[in-house]
Amino acid sequence: EAGSQNFIWDGTANDGAQAAQGAYTLELSATMEGEKVTGRTLEFGPVTSVIRGAAGTDFQVGSLGIFKYNDIKQIL
């Protein structure tokens, strides 16, 4: 289905067992009409502070880090 897709990983492995604590990698693949296309991943987080400076406005997004205004796609 075209457009944004949301998912949440429940922490289980393919066999249904709880996965071990640690760092994991997410890989995205997308197709359109059977042809591979470039997909883009997005992360969601709360804006915990707004930082205004001479170089522009930055946003602290929870524990994800600091992002430039142009990197923010949507604020709810």
MOPAC internal coordinates of N, CA, C and O (Angstrom, degrees):
PM7 1SCF
backbone

  N    0.0000 0     0.00 0     0.00 0    0    0    0
  C    1.4368 1     0.00 0     0.00 0    1    0    0
  C    1.5231 1   108.80 1     0.00 0    2    1    0
  O    1.2310 1   120.06 1   -48.02 1    3    2    1
  N    1.3023 1   117.49 1   131.98 1    3    2    1
  C    1.4628 1   121.93 1  -179.16 1    5    3    2
  C    1.5187 1   110.98 1   -69.96 1    6    5    3
  O    1.2310 1   120.82 1   -25.53 1    7    6    5
  N    1.3194 1   116.05 1   154.47 1    7    6    5
  C    1.4552 1   121.21 1   176.98 1    9    7    6
  C    1.5067 1   112.20 1   103.07 1   10    9    7
  O    1.2310 1   121.19 1    11.74 1   11   10    9
  N    1.3119 1   115.32 1  -168.26 1   11   10    9
  C    1.4622 1   121.20 1  -179.19 1   13   11   10
  C    1.5159 1   110.69 1   -76.47 1   14   13   11
  O    1.2310 1   121.27 1   -39.42 1   15   14   13
  N    1.3071 1   115.17 1   140.58 1   15   14   13
  C    1.4626 1   122.10 1   177.13 1   17   15   14
  C    1.5176 1   108.08 1  -125.67 1   18   17   15
  O    1.2310 1   120.19 1   -46.49 1   19   18   17
  N    1.2995 1   117.23 1   133.51 1   19   18   17
  C    1.4580 1   121.64 1   178.94 1   21   19   18
  C    1.5141 1   110.15 1  -105.04 1   22   21   19
  O    1.2310 1   120.47 1   -32.52 1   23   22   21
  N    1.3127 1   116.71 1   147.48 1   23   22   21
  C    1.4549 1   120.75 1   172.47 1   25   23   22
  C    1.5144 1   109.08 1  -152.00 1   26   25   23
  O    1.2310 1   121.23 1   -24.28 1   27   26   25
  N    1.3061 1   115.26 1   155.72 1   27   26   25
  C    1.4587 1   122.40 1   175.33 1   29   27   26
  C    1.5155 1   106.71 1  -132.15 1   30   29   27
  O    1.2310 1   120.36 1   -51.86 1   31   30   29
  N    1.3168 1   116.91 1   128.14 1   31   30   29
  C    1.4589 1   121.30 1   177.68 1   33   31   30
  C    1.5174 1   107.95 1   -85.52 1   34   33   31
  O    1.2310 1   120.56 1   -50.73 1   35   34   33
  N    1.3084 1   116.54 1   129.27 1   35   34   33
  C    1.4637 1   120.89 1  -177.81 1   37   35   34
  C    1.5214 1   113.34 1   -88.31 1   38   37   35
  O    1.2310 1   120.15 1  -175.55 1   39   38   37
  N    1.3272 1   117.31 1     4.45 1   39   38   37
  C    1.4599 1   120.62 1   175.99 1   41   39   38
  C    1.5126 1   114.84 1    84.54 1   42   41   39
  O    1.2310 1   120.24 1  -169.10 1   43   42   41
  N    1.3332 1   117.15 1    10.90 1   43   42   41
  C    1.4607 1   119.01 1   178.47 1   45   43   42
  C    1.5240 1   110.50 1  -101.50 1   46   45   43
  O    1.2310 1   121.25 1   -30.08 1   47   46   45
  N    1.3301 1   115.22 1   149.92 1   47   46   45
  C    1.4644 1   122.51 1   177.87 1   49   47   46
  C    1.5281 1   109.09 1   -83.52 1   50   49   47
  O    1.2310 1   120.52 1    -3.98 1   51   50   49
  N    1.3345 1   116.61 1   176.02 1   51   50   49
  C    1.4639 1   121.26 1  -179.65 1   53   51   50
  C    1.5214 1   113.21 1   -58.00 1   54   53   51
  O    1.2310 1   120.01 1   151.16 1   55   54   53
  N    1.3424 1   117.59 1   -28.84 1   55   54   53
  C    1.4665 1   120.61 1  -179.71 1   57   55   54
  C    1.5264 1   112.83 1   -86.00 1   58   57   55
  O    1.2310 1   120.19 1  -176.92 1   59   58   57
  N    1.3398 1   117.24 1     3.08 1   59   58   57
  C    1.4562 1   121.38 1   178.51 1   61   59   58
  C    1.5165 1   114.52 1    90.33 1   62   61   59
  O    1.2310 1   120.07 1   171.38 1   63   62   61
  N    1.3294 1   117.47 1    -8.62 1   63   62   61
  C    1.4628 1   121.33 1   179.43 1   65   63   62
  C    1.5286 1   110.07 1   -79.15 1   66   65   63
  O    1.2310 1   120.93 1   -25.95 1   67   66   65
  N    1.3126 1   115.83 1   154.05 1   67   66   65
  C    1.4636 1   120.99 1   176.42 1   69   67   66
  C    1.5298 1   109.15 1   -63.78 1   70   69   67
  O    1.2310 1   120.19 1   -52.26 1   71   70   69
  N    1.3235 1   117.24 1   127.74 1   71   70   69
  C    1.4668 1   121.78 1   179.37 1   73   71   70
  C    1.5238 1   109.69 1   -72.61 1   74   73   71
  O    1.2310 1   121.07 1   -30.40 1   75   74   73
  N    1.3172 1   115.57 1   149.60 1   75   74   73
  C    1.4621 1   121.11 1   178.84 1   77   75   74
  C    1.5215 1   110.21 1   -65.95 1   78   77   75
  O    1.2310 1   120.85 1   -30.39 1   79   78   77
  N    1.3207 1   115.99 1   149.61 1   79   78   77
  C    1.4525 1   121.10 1   176.92 1   81   79   78
  C    1.5231 1   109.16 1   -65.49 1   82   81   79
  O    1.2310 1   120.33 1   -39.85 1   83   82   81
  N    1.3341 1   116.98 1   140.15 1   83   82   81
  C    1.4519 1   120.95 1   179.35 1   85   83   82
  C    1.5119 1   111.29 1   158.12 1   86   85   83
  O    1.2310 1   120.88 1     6.61 1   87   86   85
  N    1.3143 1   115.93 1  -173.39 1   87   86   85
  C    1.4635 1   122.21 1   179.38 1   89   87   86
  C    1.5248 1   109.41 1   -89.49 1   90   89   87
  O    1.2310 1   120.56 1   -41.80 1   91   90   89
  N    1.3089 1   116.54 1   138.20 1   91   90   89
  C    1.4591 1   122.34 1   179.45 1   93   91   90
  C    1.5203 1   109.42 1  -127.05 1   94   93   91
  O    1.2310 1   120.59 1   -21.44 1   95   94   93
  N    1.3272 1   116.48 1   158.56 1   95   94   93
  C    1.4547 1   122.98 1   179.98 1   97   95   94
  C    1.5182 1   109.60 1  -112.44 1   98   97   95
  O    1.2310 1   120.76 1   -41.64 1   99   98   97
  N    1.3152 1   116.15 1   138.36 1   99   98   97
  C    1.4524 1   123.00 1   176.62 1  101   99   98
  C    1.5211 1   107.87 1  -106.23 1  102  101   99
  O    1.2310 1   120.29 1   -48.65 1  103  102  101
  N    1.3247 1   117.05 1   131.35 1  103  102  101
  C    1.4610 1   121.15 1   177.56 1  105  103  102
  C    1.5193 1   108.63 1  -120.95 1  106  105  103
  O    1.2310 1   120.56 1   -46.91 1  107  106  105
  N    1.3224 1   116.54 1   133.09 1  107  106  105
  C    1.4526 1   122.91 1  -178.45 1  109  107  106
  C    1.5205 1   109.43 1  -111.77 1  110  109  107
  O    1.2310 1   120.56 1   -47.26 1  111  110  109
  N    1.3161 1   116.54 1   132.74 1  111  110  109
  C    1.4628 1   120.74 1   170.09 1  113  111  110
  C    1.5249 1   107.20 1  -131.40 1  114  113  111
  O    1.2310 1   120.77 1   -38.17 1  115  114  113
  N    1.3287 1   116.13 1   141.83 1  115  114  113
  C    1.4575 1   120.85 1  -176.60 1  117  115  114
  C    1.5220 1   109.78 1  -138.71 1  118  117  115
  O    1.2310 1   121.17 1   -33.11 1  119  118  117
  N    1.3233 1   115.36 1   146.89 1  119  118  117
  C    1.4616 1   121.27 1   176.07 1  121  119  118
  C    1.5246 1   109.59 1  -133.16 1  122  121  119
  O    1.2310 1   121.26 1   -26.85 1  123  122  121
  N    1.3225 1   115.20 1   153.15 1  123  122  121
  C    1.4538 1   121.77 1   173.61 1  125  123  122
  C    1.5172 1   107.10 1  -135.20 1  126  125  123
  O    1.2310 1   120.82 1   -60.40 1  127  126  125
  N    1.3153 1   116.03 1   119.60 1  127  126  125
  C    1.4594 1   122.29 1  -178.10 1  129  127  126
  C    1.5213 1   110.88 1    53.38 1  130  129  127
  O    1.2310 1   120.86 1  -139.26 1  131  130  129
  N    1.3435 1   115.96 1    40.74 1  131  130  129
  C    1.4520 1   121.91 1   176.71 1  133  131  130
  C    1.5155 1   115.62 1    82.94 1  134  133  131
  O    1.2310 1   119.93 1   175.16 1  135  134  133
  N    1.3231 1   117.74 1    -4.84 1  135  134  133
  C    1.4620 1   121.99 1  -179.40 1  137  135  134
  C    1.5250 1   110.07 1  -104.46 1  138  137  135
  O    1.2310 1   120.56 1   -40.46 1  139  138  137
  N    1.3342 1   116.53 1   139.54 1  139  138  137
  C    1.4545 1   121.40 1   178.39 1  141  139  138
  C    1.5262 1   109.93 1   -67.46 1  142  141  139
  O    1.2310 1   120.67 1   -46.57 1  143  142  141
  N    1.3317 1   116.32 1   133.43 1  143  142  141
  C    1.4628 1   122.47 1   176.62 1  145  143  142
  C    1.5278 1   108.55 1  -128.56 1  146  145  143
  O    1.2310 1   120.99 1   -17.74 1  147  146  145
  N    1.3075 1   115.71 1   162.26 1  147  146  145
  C    1.4583 1   120.54 1   178.99 1  149  147  146
  C    1.5205 1   109.61 1   -80.87 1  150  149  147
  O    1.2310 1   120.86 1   -55.41 1  151  150  149
  N    1.3152 1   115.96 1   124.59 1  151  150  149
  C    1.4611 1   121.69 1   175.55 1  153  151  150
  C    1.5141 1   109.66 1  -102.12 1  154  153  151
  O    1.2310 1   120.76 1   -12.41 1  155  154  153
  N    1.3034 1   116.15 1   167.59 1  155  154  153
  C    1.4564 1   121.19 1  -178.89 1  157  155  154
  C    1.5223 1   108.70 1  -136.26 1  158  157  155
  O    1.2310 1   120.29 1   -45.65 1  159  158  157
  N    1.3144 1   117.05 1   134.35 1  159  158  157
  C    1.4590 1   120.28 1   177.22 1  161  159  158
  C    1.5237 1   109.72 1   -97.06 1  162  161  159
  O    1.2310 1   121.34 1   -30.80 1  163  162  161
  N    1.3099 1   115.04 1   149.20 1  163  162  161
  C    1.4575 1   122.14 1   177.13 1  165  163  162
  C    1.5152 1   108.60 1  -128.15 1  166  165  163
  O    1.2310 1   120.44 1   -26.28 1  167  166  165
  N    1.3199 1   116.77 1   153.72 1  167  166  165
  C    1.4553 1   121.64 1   175.86 1  169  167  166
  C    1.5194 1   108.34 1  -119.77 1  170  169  167
  O    1.2310 1   121.25 1   -32.19 1  171  170  169
  N    1.3260 1   115.22 1   147.81 1  171  170  169
  C    1.4533 1   121.21 1   178.16 1  173  171  170
  C    1.5144 1   109.26 1  -111.44 1  174  173  171
  O    1.2310 1   120.47 1   -37.54 1  175  174  173
  N    1.3128 1   116.71 1   142.46 1  175  174  173
  C    1.4539 1   120.79 1   176.44 1  177  175  174
  C    1.5103 1   110.69 1  -167.16 1  178  177  175
  O    1.2310 1   120.65 1   -19.33 1  179  178  177
  N    1.3235 1   116.36 1   160.67 1  179  178  177
  C    1.4638 1   119.97 1   179.49 1  181  179  178
  C    1.5272 1   111.25 1   -77.08 1  182  181  179
  O    1.2310 1   120.60 1   -42.35 1  183  182  181
  N    1.3172 1   116.45 1   137.65 1  183  182  181
  C    1.4604 1   120.32 1   172.70 1  185  183  182
  C    1.5223 1   106.09 1   -76.91 1  186  185  183
  O    1.2310 1   120.76 1   -66.43 1  187  186  185
  N    1.3317 1   116.15 1   113.57 1  187  186  185
  C    1.4587 1   120.50 1  -176.29 1  189  187  186
  C    1.5216 1   113.00 1   -99.22 1  190  189  187
  O    1.2310 1   120.26 1   163.76 1  191  190  189
  N    1.3285 1   117.11 1   -16.24 1  191  190  189
  C    1.4643 1   119.73 1   172.26 1  193  191  190
  C    1.5176 1   109.89 1  -162.76 1  194  193  191
  O    1.2310 1   121.53 1   -24.18 1  195  194  193
  N    1.3278 1   114.67 1   155.82 1  195  194  193
  C    1.4587 1   122.98 1   176.65 1  197  195  194
  C    1.5232 1   106.41 1  -116.61 1  198  197  195
  O    1.2310 1   120.89 1   -52.15 1  199  198  197
  N    1.3321 1   115.90 1   127.85 1  199  198  197
  C    1.4570 1   121.73 1  -175.38 1  201  199  198
  C    1.5264 1   108.03 1  -114.71 1  202  201  199
  O    1.2310 1   120.60 1   -70.21 1  203  202  201
  N    1.3171 1   116.46 1   109.79 1  203  202  201
  C    1.4665 1   120.92 1   179.78 1  205  203  202
  C    1.5144 1   109.15 1   -99.56 1  206  205  203
  O    1.2310 1   121.09 1   -49.81 1  207  206  205
  N    1.3256 1   115.52 1   130.19 1  207  206  205
  C    1.4567 1   119.78 1  -179.79 1  209  207  206
  C    1.5090 1   111.15 1  -147.26 1  210  209  207
  O    1.2310 1   120.63 1     0.13 1  211  210  209
  N    1.3146 1   116.40 1  -179.87 1  211  210  209
  C    1.4636 1   122.26 1  -178.74 1  213  211  210
  C    1.5231 1   111.96 1   -61.74 1  214  213  211
  O    1.2310 1   120.29 1   150.67 1  215  214  213
  N    1.3367 1   117.05 1   -29.33 1  215  214  213
  C    1.4674 1   121.33 1  -178.34 1  217  215  214
  C    1.5265 1   112.38 1   -87.92 1  218  217  215
  O    1.2310 1   119.81 1   179.53 1  219  218  217
  N    1.3350 1   117.97 1    -0.47 1  219  218  217
  C    1.4545 1   120.70 1  -179.95 1  221  219  218
  C    1.5159 1   111.62 1   125.34 1  222  221  219
  O    1.2310 1   121.20 1    13.39 1  223  222  221
  N    1.3195 1   115.32 1  -166.61 1  223  222  221
  C    1.4571 1   121.81 1  -177.30 1  225  223  222
  C    1.5178 1   110.09 1  -105.46 1  226  225  223
  O    1.2310 1   120.87 1   -49.53 1  227  226  225
  N    1.3203 1   115.94 1   130.47 1  227  226  225
  C    1.4644 1   122.81 1   175.54 1  229  227  226
  C    1.5243 1   108.54 1  -115.69 1  230  229  227
  O    1.2310 1   120.93 1   -21.49 1  231  230  229
  N    1.3306 1   115.83 1   158.51 1  231  230  229
  C    1.4555 1   122.01 1   179.85 1  233  231  230
  C    1.5192 1   109.92 1  -126.10 1  234  233  231
  O    1.2310 1   120.45 1   -51.04 1  235  234  233
  N    1.3208 1   116.75 1   128.96 1  235  234  233
  C    1.4630 1   121.46 1   169.66 1  237  235  234
  C    1.5185 1   105.59 1   -84.16 1  238  237  235
  O    1.2310 1   120.44 1   -60.91 1  239  238  237
  N    1.3324 1   116.76 1   119.09 1  239  238  237
  C    1.4609 1   121.91 1  -178.48 1  241  239  238
  C    1.5225 1   107.97 1  -110.10 1  242  241  239
  O    1.2310 1   121.30 1   -87.51 1  243  242  241
  N    1.3264 1   115.12 1    92.49 1  243  242  241
  C    1.4609 1   121.62 1  -179.47 1  245  243  242
  C    1.5149 1   111.66 1    43.25 1  246  245  243
  O    1.2310 1   121.04 1    44.38 1  247  246  245
  N    1.3306 1   115.62 1  -135.62 1  247  246  245
  C    1.4663 1   120.99 1   179.81 1  249  247  246
  C    1.5272 1   112.50 1   -85.63 1  250  249  247
  O    1.2310 1   119.99 1  -178.91 1  251  250  249
  N    1.3476 1   117.63 1     1.09 1  251  250  249
  C    1.4668 1   120.77 1  -179.50 1  253  251  250
  C    1.5204 1   112.12 1   -73.81 1  254  253  251
  O    1.2310 1   119.98 1   152.72 1  255  254  253
  N    1.3299 1   117.64 1   -27.28 1  255  254  253
  C    1.4531 1   120.51 1   177.99 1  257  255  254
  C    1.5136 1   113.12 1   122.81 1  258  257  255
  O    1.2310 1   121.21 1    14.11 1  259  258  257
  N    1.3213 1   115.30 1  -165.89 1  259  258  257
  C    1.4610 1   122.90 1  -178.20 1  261  259  258
  C    1.5230 1   108.92 1  -101.79 1  262  261  259
  O    1.2310 1   121.01 1   -47.07 1  263  262  261
  N    1.3361 1   115.68 1   132.93 1  263  262  261
  C    1.4587 1   122.15 1  -177.25 1  265  263  262
  C    1.5206 1   109.88 1  -125.72 1  266  265  263
  O    1.2310 1   120.89 1   -35.79 1  267  266  265
  N    1.3309 1   115.91 1   144.21 1  267  266  265
  C    1.4581 1   122.32 1   174.41 1  269  267  266
  C    1.5288 1   109.10 1   -71.41 1  270  269  267
  O    1.2310 1   120.87 1   -25.73 1  271  270  269
  N    1.3291 1   115.95 1   154.27 1  271  270  269
  C    1.4603 1   121.66 1   179.15 1  273  271  270
  C    1.5302 1   111.54 1   -51.89 1  274  273  271
  O    1.2310 1   119.98 1   135.89 1  275  274  273
  N    1.3294 1   117.65 1   -44.11 1  275  274  273
  C    1.4670 1   121.44 1  -177.15 1  277  275  274
  C    1.5221 1   113.39 1   -68.90 1  278  277  275
  O    1.2310 1   119.71 1   164.76 1  279  278  277
  N    1.3380 1   118.16 1   -15.24 1  279  278  277
  C    1.4630 1   121.47 1   177.94 1  281  279  278
  C    1.5261 1   112.31 1   -85.98 1  282  281  279
  O    1.2310 1   120.11 1   165.83 1  283  282  281
  N    1.3313 1   117.39 1   -14.17 1  283  282  281
  C    1.4621 1   122.16 1  -179.02 1  285  283  282
  C    1.5239 1   108.41 1   -83.35 1  286  285  283
  O    1.2310 1   120.18 1   -54.05 1  287  286  285
  N    1.3305 1   117.27 1   125.95 1  287  286  285
  C    1.4653 1   121.30 1  -178.26 1  289  287  286
  C    1.5193 1   112.33 1   -93.00 1  290  289  287
  O    1.2310 1   120.20 1   147.45 1  291  290  289
  N    1.3477 1   117.23 1   -32.55 1  291  290  289
  C    1.4567 1   119.71 1  -177.27 1  293  291  290
  C    1.5196 1   109.38 1  -161.29 1  294  293  291
  O    1.2310 1   120.88 1   -38.31 1  295  294  293
  N    1.3297 1   115.92 1   141.69 1  295  294  293
  C    1.4607 1   121.94 1   172.37 1  297  295  294
  C    1.5179 1   106.82 1  -121.33 1  298  297  295
  O    1.2310 1   121.10 1   -55.94 1  299  298  297
  N    1.3174 1   115.50 1   124.06 1  299  298  297
  C    1.4736 1   120.64 1  -179.55 1  301  299  298
  C    1.5025 1   110.58 1   -99.24 1  302  301  299
  O    1.2310 1   120.10 1   180.00 1  303  302  301

